[in-house]
Amino acid sequence: MQEEVKKGNIGVFDSGIGGVTVLKEIIKVLPNENYIYYSDSKNNPYGDKTDEEIINRCKEIVKFLIQNNCKAIVIACNTASSIAANILREKYKNIPIIAIEPAYKMVHDYSFDKETIVMATKGTIESEKFNLLYHKYDNHKTILLECVGLADLIEEGNEDKIKKYLEKNIGMYKGKVENVVLGCTHYPLIQKEIGQVLGGNVKFFNGANRLAVHLNDVLEENNLIGRIKEKGKIEFIDSSIEEKIRNKKEIRFYNFLEGEKI
């Protein structure tokens, strides 16, 4: 039975396709694992939902992933991680559950004295988990920016709307900040565009790489590393009821993994 578990999948889920930015970092560290990526675009965005709605949705997705032979789960959504991670770990004690979180501590570690913007959803910024992190590492030069609707625009993929949104909501900070914490896994998909609005010298921070390393450590500790030599397989699943939307998301998902513009 243990050998069967080792050959299982790693389940990764997000409120949409944004978590592909996390999966891409994981694959760099663990290229020989098999993955199931669950994009819950039917219920996107999570940041506008109640805690109860988010928790219930996360429970359903994790149950589905476990039923599909997932030996470990990655929550690649900052809002879901902030609200549901501990509850999921309590419910599924025998399955490692790794959760992304905004990389605000990295500012403390590498660029503490610089003006900083944390870009995140309303749900993340208001969450208890993020506030504990923020107050512990507050550099007193930080703007917390609730980017309401930005993840939706990234899911939609409308470049003009994204550009107008960024100019309206962060354009006033051009030349005034040096650090940008990307507190939603969708936002690295438009990192270039954010940099163009804020100025080319800003430093970006997100937690995907650290999560990937931590996931590898957890799998090693639990003897769950897949011992296969070939490159792993990736299965994409989207919850939308419309086939046209599912197909579009899947194309963008695999394009990004291959290094193309999403």
N, C-alpha and C positions, 0 to 999 in steps of 0.2 A: 504493500500500500504506500509506503514512504517513497519508493521509487516512482510510482505513478504521480504522486504529488510533485516531485521534482520536475517532471516533464510537463507539468501544467502550465497554464497561461499566467501572465501578469495582467490584471485588469486595471485600466486607466479610465477615469471618467471625468467629464466636465459638463457644464451647462450648455456647451456647444463645441465648436471646433478649436476654441482657444487653447485648450489643454494639449494640443499637438505640439506647442512650444515646449511643454514639459516632457512629452514622450520623446521628442527629438533628442533632448539631453540624456534621457534614460538610455536610449538606444546606443549612444556613444559609449556609455559605461558598460551596458549589458547587451551587446549586439546579437548574442546567440539565444536569447529568450524569445518565446512566442507571446504576442500581445493581443488583447482585445481592447479596442478603444470605443467607449460608449459616449456618443455625443447626444446630449439631451436637449436638442434644439426645440422640440415641441414645448418644453417648459422654460425656455430661455426668456428673460434673464432671471437668475436666482436672486440677484441683488435687490429686486423689487418685491420679493415674496416674504411671507412671514416665516419665522423660525420653524414653526410646526410644519408648514408646507415643504420647506427645504429638507428638514429631517426625514419626513415621510418619503419624499422622493428619493433621497439618498439611500434609505433602507431598501426601497424597491430595486434600485440599480445594483446595489451590492449583493442582494439576494440573487438577482439574475446572473451577475458575474460569477458568483460562487457556484451556481448551478451549471455554469459553463466551464467548470474545471479551472477556476482561477485560484492560484496558491497564495497570491498577495494582491492587495488592492492599493492603488494610488489615487487619492483625491486631488485631481489637477485643477481645482477651482478654489480660489481663495475664500470666497463666501461660504461655500459648502464646508471647507476645512475649518473655518472659524466657528461655524455653528454646529456642525454635525460630527466632527471627527471623534471626539471623546465618547459620544453616545454610540457610534458605530463600533468603536473599539470595545466598549463594554458589552455590546450585543454579540459581537463576533470575536471572542477572545482567542480563538485558535487560528485566526487568519491575520497576518501582519497587515496593518492599515497605515500607510504612509501619507501624510498630508502636506500639501504645499502651504506656505505662509509668506506674507509680504517680507521682502528682504531688508527690513529697516535696520536690523542689527548689523548688516554689512556696511551701512553708512557709518555706524558707530565704530566699526573695526577699521575702515579704510579711508573715510573722508568725513570725520566727525565735525569739523569746524566750518563746513560749507553750507551755504543756503540750499535747502532741499524741498522738493515737492514729492509727496506720496500720492500717486494717482491710483484710485481704487473705486470699487463700487460702494454705494451707500451702505449695503449690508456688511461689507468688510470693515469699513471705517467705524461703524457704530457697534461692532461686535466686541464682546468682553475680551476675547482672546487677543485681538489686535490692540486694544487699548492697554492691556497689561504690557504687551511688547513695546508699544510706543512710549508709555510713561517710564518704562525701565531704561530705555536708550535715547530718550528725548535730547536732541542737541540744542533745543530752544531756538532753532533756525529753520523750523519745518512748517510747511503748509500742507494741511490735509485736504485733498481735493476730491470731492465726490463727483465722479465722472458719470453722471446719470445718462444712460442711453448710449454710451460709447461702445460698449460690448455689442449692443444690437446692431450698430452701424458696421462694426467689423464683421459680424455674422452675415450681414447683408452684402458686404463687399463693395459698397459704393464709394469709390475713391473721392469723388467731389464732395459728398456729404461729410466724409471723415475729415477732409482738409478744412472745410468751413467750420466744423465742430471744434477742431483743434485751435484754429485761429481765434475763434470766439472765446474759448474757455481757458486756453493757456497762453495765448499770444501776448498777454500783458506781462508775462514773466520772462520774456525774451531778454537775455543778457543779465538777468537778475538771479538766476539759480544755477547751481553747478551739479547738483545731484537730482536724479529722477528715479524714484522707486516705482517700478511697474507692479502695482499691487493687484493686478488681475491678469490671468494667464492669456487673455486675448491681446493685451497691450503690446507684448513683444512683436506681434505680427505687424504693428505699425510703428515700430521703434524708429525707423528711418524718417517717417513723416513727423513724428514728435520732435526728433532732433532738428529737422529743418525749421520748425516753428520756434523752438527755444534757442537755437544756435548750436553750431557744430561741436562746441567744446563740452557739452554736458556729459556726465557719466551716468550710465544706466545700471540699475541694480534689480535683479530678480532672483528668486530662490530656486530656479529649476535645476541648476547644476549641483547645488548642495543637496537637493532632494535626491538626485540620481545617485550620488555617492552614498548617501544615507541608506537608500533602498538596497544598494549592493551590499552594504555592511549588514543590514538586517537579514537579507537572504543568506549570506554566509553564516551568520550566527545561528540561524535556524536550519542549516543544511538544506536549503531550498534552491540553491543555484542549479540551473539546468545544465547538465553535463553533455551538451550536444556541440558538435564542431561547426555545423553549418549555420549560416545566417538565419535568424528567427523569422517567423511569419507574423504579419500584422493583419488583424481583421477589424474593419471599421463598421460600426453600427450607429445609425442615427434614429432617433425616436419619432421624427416627423411622420405624420400620416400621409404626406404627399410625396409620391415617388420622385417627382421633379426636384423637390427640395433635397431629398436624401441623396440623389445622384449628384447634384451640384456640390453638396457638402463633401461628398466622398472624393470628387475630383480635386477640390481645393485642398483637402486633407493630404492626399498622396503627393500632390504637387509640392506642398511645403516640405514634406519629408525628403523629397528629392532635390530640395534646394531652390525651387522655383518660387516666384512671387505668388502668394496665396490670393 
